[in-house]
């Protein structure tokens, strides 16, 4: 009797399984193993080849020993994983798929993940507790290079009074040459009992994430006629900047101007106060922080001697101008030679030809080897 009741209770379950699973399917129990980064299954029967596809055949992976496919890194967003099997003989194809994580979302995962770069060498990320996360949840932040798959765990984290980590900071001064331009931020979670919490992720370029530090005025010089300023901005990910300079002369109202160079000339400066801020010229992002106001007094007596850097610059410019002038004169002389060539001298057909002949000196008093008879001829007249 007990056996009969057990059969009645189990019948709906067995029917349900038969409706959703093919008893002859070569692939069963398709699953994601987050710890190992594998898409695994149970194999039944003989198969010739197994191929895995991610997100409707956008990515293709070969199965390892027909037992699993490596799918590292596993994204935190809902992803379709499909397994296709070639069977034979006779040749036939079978495929099955799963979605991971669950389509209804991850209410336990960290929410509102945001990251930014600040103070040149620091990267900070902040997140909120998942709405369905257990009280003892602990989150961990990881930084990954999507191309090399190198990953670094953040150790400088902060926790709320309940012990839940909600913020962490990286010192990226030693990682800037390993990160590249694109980065992936991953927040995993776990409980005190070891239960895993679904992850949250953010993938972004690093350049637009940076809050630029205030520019630093490195050189300045002035007199009553004009003033010169130069400044620098430090950054590991941005290299093209635009600047806003705010100037106040004496008690006048301050005014601002945007420049694309890291220098500025002012005419008749008098006493003035200046502050500068910068932003990346490639992205439409907010301005960085203002520099501390700096006051300059240009009374005409100070600054009559040019600073060393400006003197060197003027000397170099003078040498370049002198060299350019010499090259210009040489070029003009060459052009003149081509346009007005010199007139050639007339040649003497007799003397010029004789200059190239071989001539022999003759001494009449020196006896020659052969004595030739000489006869005197007298001309009497013409006939």
C-alpha positions as CSV (number, residue, x, y, z in Angstrom):
1,X,0.0,0.0,0.0
2,X,2.8,2.4,0.9
3,X,4.5,1.6,-2.4
4,X,1.3,2.5,-4.3
5,X,1.1,5.9,-2.7
6,X,4.7,6.5,-3.4
7,X,4.1,5.7,-7.1
8,X,1.2,8.1,-7.2
9,X,3.1,10.9,-5.7
10,X,6.1,10.5,-8.0
11,X,4.1,10.2,-11.2
12,X,3.6,13.9,-11.8
13,X,7.3,14.5,-11.3
14,X,8.4,11.9,-13.8
15,X,5.9,13.2,-16.3
16,X,7.2,16.7,-15.9
17,X,10.8,15.5,-16.5
18,X,9.8,13.6,-19.6
19,X,8.1,16.7,-20.9
20,X,11.2,19.0,-20.5
21,X,14.0,16.6,-21.2
22,X,14.5,14.2,-24.1
23,X,15.5,10.8,-22.6
24,X,17.7,10.2,-25.7
25,X,19.4,13.7,-25.6
26,X,23.2,13.4,-25.8
27,X,23.6,16.5,-23.6
28,X,21.9,16.7,-20.2
29,X,22.2,18.9,-17.1
30,X,23.7,21.8,-19.0
31,X,25.2,24.3,-16.4
32,X,27.6,27.1,-15.7
33,X,30.4,26.6,-13.1
34,X,31.4,30.1,-12.1
35,X,34.3,29.0,-10.0
36,X,36.1,27.3,-12.9
37,X,34.7,29.4,-15.7
38,X,33.2,26.4,-17.5
39,X,30.1,25.5,-19.4
40,X,29.6,21.8,-18.4
41,X,27.2,19.0,-19.2
42,X,26.6,15.3,-18.7
43,X,27.3,13.4,-21.9
44,X,25.2,10.4,-23.0
45,X,25.9,8.3,-26.1
46,X,28.5,8.7,-28.9
47,X,29.1,12.1,-30.4
48,X,31.6,13.2,-33.0
49,X,32.0,16.9,-32.2
50,X,30.6,19.4,-29.7
51,X,30.7,23.2,-30.2
52,X,29.7,26.0,-27.8
53,X,28.2,29.3,-28.8
54,X,27.9,32.4,-26.7
55,X,25.1,34.9,-27.4
56,X,23.7,33.3,-30.5
57,X,26.9,32.3,-32.2
58,X,28.7,35.6,-31.7
59,X,31.5,33.7,-30.0
60,X,32.4,30.1,-30.8
61,X,34.4,27.7,-28.6
62,X,35.5,24.1,-29.1
63,X,34.6,21.6,-26.4
64,X,37.4,20.2,-24.3
65,X,37.3,16.4,-24.3
66,X,33.6,16.7,-25.2
67,X,33.0,17.5,-21.5
68,X,33.0,21.3,-21.1
69,X,33.8,24.6,-22.8
70,X,35.9,27.4,-21.3
71,X,33.8,30.5,-21.1
72,X,36.0,32.7,-18.9
73,X,35.3,35.5,-18.2
74,X,31.7,34.9,-17.3
75,X,29.7,38.2,-17.7
76,X,27.3,39.3,-15.0
77,X,24.6,40.2,-17.5
78,X,22.2,37.6,-18.9
79,X,24.0,35.6,-21.6
80,X,22.8,32.8,-23.9
81,X,25.0,29.7,-23.9
82,X,24.2,27.1,-26.6
83,X,25.8,23.7,-27.1
84,X,25.6,22.1,-30.6
85,X,26.3,18.3,-31.0
86,X,27.1,16.4,-34.2
87,X,26.0,12.7,-33.8
88,X,26.6,9.8,-36.1
89,X,26.2,7.6,-37.8
90,X,23.6,8.4,-39.0
91,X,24.7,12.1,-39.0
92,X,22.4,14.4,-37.1
93,X,22.6,17.6,-35.0
94,X,21.4,18.3,-31.5
95,X,21.5,21.6,-29.7
96,X,20.4,22.9,-26.3
97,X,20.9,26.2,-24.4
98,X,20.7,27.9,-21.1
99,X,20.6,31.5,-19.8
100,X,23.0,32.7,-17.1
101,X,22.5,34.5,-14.8
102,X,18.8,34.2,-14.4
103,X,16.7,36.6,-16.6
104,X,14.8,38.0,-13.6
105,X,17.9,39.8,-12.4
106,X,20.2,39.6,-9.4
107,X,18.5,41.2,-6.5
108,X,21.3,40.0,-4.2
109,X,24.1,41.5,-6.4
110,X,25.7,44.8,-5.7
111,X,23.8,47.7,-7.2
112,X,24.7,51.1,-8.7
113,X,28.3,50.3,-9.4
114,X,30.3,53.5,-10.3
115,X,34.0,54.1,-10.6
116,X,36.2,57.1,-11.2
117,X,39.9,58.0,-11.3
118,X,41.2,60.9,-9.1
119,X,44.4,62.4,-7.8
120,X,46.3,61.0,-10.8
121,X,47.1,57.6,-9.3
122,X,43.9,56.4,-7.5
123,X,40.8,54.6,-8.8
124,X,37.8,54.3,-6.5
125,X,34.6,52.3,-7.0
126,X,31.4,52.5,-5.0
127,X,28.3,50.4,-4.9
128,X,25.1,49.7,-2.9
129,X,23.9,46.6,-1.2
130,X,21.5,44.5,-3.3
131,X,17.9,44.8,-2.3
132,X,17.6,41.1,-1.5
133,X,21.1,40.6,-0.2
134,X,21.4,38.7,3.1
135,X,22.6,40.7,6.2
136,X,26.0,39.0,6.3
137,X,26.9,39.6,2.6
138,X,30.4,40.7,1.8
139,X,31.4,42.2,-1.5
140,X,34.8,42.1,-3.2
141,X,35.9,44.4,-6.0
142,X,38.2,43.2,-8.9
143,X,39.8,45.1,-11.7
144,X,40.4,43.3,-15.0
145,X,42.1,43.9,-18.3
146,X,39.6,42.5,-20.8
147,X,42.3,41.8,-23.4
148,X,44.9,40.0,-21.3
149,X,42.4,38.8,-18.6
150,X,44.8,39.9,-15.9
151,X,42.8,40.5,-12.7
152,X,43.7,42.4,-9.5
153,X,41.7,42.3,-6.3
154,X,41.1,45.6,-4.4
155,X,42.3,45.4,-0.8
156,X,41.7,49.0,0.4
157,X,38.0,48.7,1.0
158,X,35.6,50.4,3.3
159,X,32.6,48.9,5.1
160,X,29.4,50.2,6.6
161,X,28.5,49.7,10.3
162,X,27.1,46.2,9.5
163,X,30.4,45.2,7.9
164,X,29.2,45.3,4.3
165,X,31.9,46.6,1.9
166,X,30.5,49.4,-0.2
167,X,33.7,51.2,-1.5
168,X,37.2,50.3,-2.5
169,X,40.2,52.1,-3.8
170,X,43.0,51.0,-6.1
171,X,46.5,52.5,-6.3
172,X,47.0,52.2,-10.0
173,X,50.4,53.9,-10.2
174,X,52.0,50.5,-10.8
175,X,49.2,49.2,-13.1
176,X,48.8,52.0,-15.6
177,X,51.1,50.3,-18.1
178,X,49.2,47.0,-17.7
179,X,45.6,48.2,-17.9
180,X,45.4,49.6,-21.4
181,X,42.5,51.9,-22.3
182,X,39.7,49.5,-21.4
183,X,38.9,48.1,-18.0
184,X,36.3,45.8,-16.5
185,X,35.2,46.2,-12.9
186,X,33.7,43.2,-11.2
187,X,32.0,43.0,-7.8
188,X,31.5,39.5,-6.4
189,X,29.7,38.6,-3.1
190,X,29.5,35.8,-0.6
191,X,28.0,35.2,2.8
192,X,29.6,34.0,6.1
193,X,28.4,30.4,5.3
194,X,30.2,30.4,1.9
195,X,27.1,31.0,-0.3
196,X,28.0,32.9,-3.5
197,X,26.2,36.1,-4.4
198,X,25.7,36.9,-8.2
199,X,28.2,39.5,-9.5
200,X,27.9,43.0,-10.9
201,X,30.1,44.4,-13.5
202,X,31.1,47.6,-15.3
203,X,33.2,47.9,-18.5
204,X,34.4,51.3,-19.5
205,X,37.3,53.2,-21.1
206,X,39.6,54.7,-18.4
207,X,40.1,58.1,-20.1
208,X,36.6,59.5,-19.5
209,X,36.5,58.2,-16.0
210,X,39.3,60.5,-14.8
211,X,38.6,63.6,-12.8
212,X,41.6,65.8,-13.7
213,X,43.7,67.3,-11.0
214,X,44.1,71.1,-10.9
215,X,46.9,72.4,-13.2
216,X,50.2,73.5,-11.5
217,X,51.8,76.8,-12.6
218,X,55.4,75.9,-13.1
219,X,56.9,79.1,-14.6
220,X,55.9,82.7,-14.4
221,X,57.5,86.1,-15.3
222,X,56.2,89.6,-15.6
223,X,56.9,93.3,-15.8
224,X,54.7,96.4,-16.4
225,X,54.3,95.5,-20.1
226,X,53.4,91.9,-20.1
227,X,53.4,88.6,-18.2
228,X,54.1,85.0,-19.1
229,X,52.8,81.9,-17.4
230,X,53.2,78.2,-18.1
231,X,51.5,75.2,-16.3
232,X,51.3,71.4,-16.4
233,X,48.6,68.8,-15.8
234,X,49.4,65.2,-14.6
235,X,47.5,62.3,-16.0
236,X,48.1,58.6,-16.8
237,X,45.3,58.2,-19.3
238,X,44.6,61.7,-20.9
239,X,47.1,63.6,-23.0
240,X,45.1,66.3,-24.9
241,X,43.7,69.0,-22.7
242,X,41.7,72.2,-22.9
243,X,42.1,74.9,-20.2
244,X,40.0,77.6,-18.7
245,X,41.9,80.5,-17.1
246,X,40.2,82.9,-14.8
247,X,42.0,86.3,-14.4
248,X,41.3,89.2,-12.1
249,X,43.4,92.4,-12.5
250,X,43.5,94.5,-9.4
251,X,39.9,95.3,-8.2
252,X,38.4,94.7,-11.6
253,X,35.8,91.9,-12.2
254,X,37.3,88.6,-12.9
255,X,37.0,87.2,-16.5
256,X,37.6,83.8,-18.0
257,X,39.1,82.6,-21.3
258,X,39.6,79.1,-22.8
259,X,43.0,78.2,-24.3
260,X,44.4,75.0,-25.8
261,X,48.0,75.6,-24.9
262,X,49.5,75.3,-21.5
263,X,50.8,78.9,-21.5
264,X,49.4,82.4,-21.6
265,X,50.7,86.0,-22.3
266,X,49.1,89.0,-20.6
267,X,49.6,92.6,-21.7
268,X,49.8,95.4,-19.1
269,X,49.1,92.9,-16.3
270,X,49.7,95.1,-13.2
271,X,48.7,93.2,-10.1
272,X,46.6,90.2,-11.0
273,X,45.2,86.9,-9.6
274,X,44.8,83.8,-11.7
275,X,43.5,80.2,-11.3
276,X,43.3,77.5,-13.9
277,X,41.3,74.3,-14.5
278,X,41.5,71.6,-17.2
279,X,39.4,69.0,-19.0
280,X,40.1,66.4,-21.7
281,X,39.8,67.7,-25.2
282,X,38.6,64.4,-26.7
283,X,35.5,63.8,-24.5
284,X,32.6,66.1,-23.6
285,X,33.2,65.8,-19.9
286,X,32.9,68.3,-17.0
287,X,35.8,70.5,-16.0
288,X,38.3,69.4,-13.4
289,X,39.1,71.2,-10.1
290,X,40.3,74.8,-10.1
291,X,43.8,75.4,-9.0
292,X,44.5,77.5,-5.9
293,X,44.4,81.3,-6.7
294,X,47.8,82.8,-7.2
295,X,48.6,86.5,-7.0
296,X,51.3,88.2,-9.1
297,X,52.6,91.7,-8.7
298,X,54.2,93.2,-11.8
299,X,55.6,96.6,-10.7
300,X,58.2,97.1,-13.5
301,X,61.3,97.0,-11.3
302,X,61.1,93.3,-10.7
303,X,61.2,91.1,-13.7
304,X,63.4,93.4,-15.8
305,X,65.8,90.4,-16.2
306,X,64.2,87.6,-18.2
307,X,64.1,84.2,-16.5
308,X,66.6,81.6,-17.5
309,X,64.0,79.4,-19.4
310,X,62.8,82.4,-21.4
311,X,66.3,83.6,-22.1
312,X,67.3,80.1,-23.4
313,X,64.1,80.1,-25.5
314,X,64.9,83.5,-27.1
315,X,68.5,82.5,-27.8
316,X,67.3,79.3,-29.5
317,X,64.8,81.3,-31.5
318,X,67.5,83.8,-32.5
319,X,69.8,81.0,-33.7
320,X,67.0,79.4,-35.7
321,X,66.3,82.8,-37.3
322,X,69.9,83.3,-38.2
323,X,70.2,79.8,-39.7
324,X,67.0,80.4,-41.7
325,X,68.4,83.7,-43.0
326,X,71.7,82.1,-44.1
327,X,69.7,79.3,-45.9
328,X,67.5,81.9,-47.5
329,X,70.5,83.9,-48.8
330,X,72.2,80.8,-50.1
331,X,69.0,79.8,-51.8
332,X,68.6,83.3,-53.4
333,X,72.2,83.2,-54.6
334,X,71.6,79.8,-56.2
335,X,68.4,81.0,-57.9
336,X,70.3,84.1,-59.1
337,X,73.0,81.9,-60.6
338,X,70.3,79.9,-62.5
339,X,68.4,83.0,-63.7
340,X,71.5,85.2,-64.6
341,X,74.4,82.8,-65.4
342,X,77.8,84.5,-66.0
343,X,78.7,85.4,-69.7
344,X,81.4,83.1,-71.0
345,X,84.7,84.6,-72.3
346,X,85.6,84.6,-76.0
347,X,88.2,82.0,-77.0
348,X,91.3,82.8,-79.0
349,X,91.3,80.1,-81.7
350,X,95.1,80.3,-82.1
351,X,96.4,80.8,-78.6
352,X,93.8,78.5,-77.0
353,X,94.6,75.7,-79.4
354,X,98.3,76.1,-79.0
355,X,98.0,75.9,-75.3
356,X,97.0,72.3,-75.6
357,X,99.7,71.4,-78.2
358,X,102.9,69.6,-77.3
359,X,105.8,72.0,-78.1
360,X,109.5,71.4,-78.2
361,X,112.2,74.0,-77.5
362,X,114.9,74.4,-80.1
363,X,118.3,75.8,-79.4
364,X,120.1,77.0,-82.7
365,X,123.6,76.8,-81.2
366,X,123.2,73.2,-80.1
367,X,124.4,70.7,-82.6
368,X,121.8,68.3,-83.8
369,X,122.4,64.6,-84.5
370,X,121.9,65.1,-88.2
371,X,123.6,68.0,-90.1
372,X,121.4,69.1,-93.0
373,X,122.8,71.2,-95.8
374,X,121.4,74.7,-95.8
375,X,121.3,76.7,-99.0
376,X,120.7,80.4,-99.3
377,X,117.9,81.4,-101.6
378,X,117.6,84.8,-103.0
379,X,114.4,86.1,-104.5
380,X,115.0,88.4,-107.4
381,X,111.5,89.2,-108.4
382,X,108.2,87.9,-109.6
383,X,107.7,86.5,-113.0
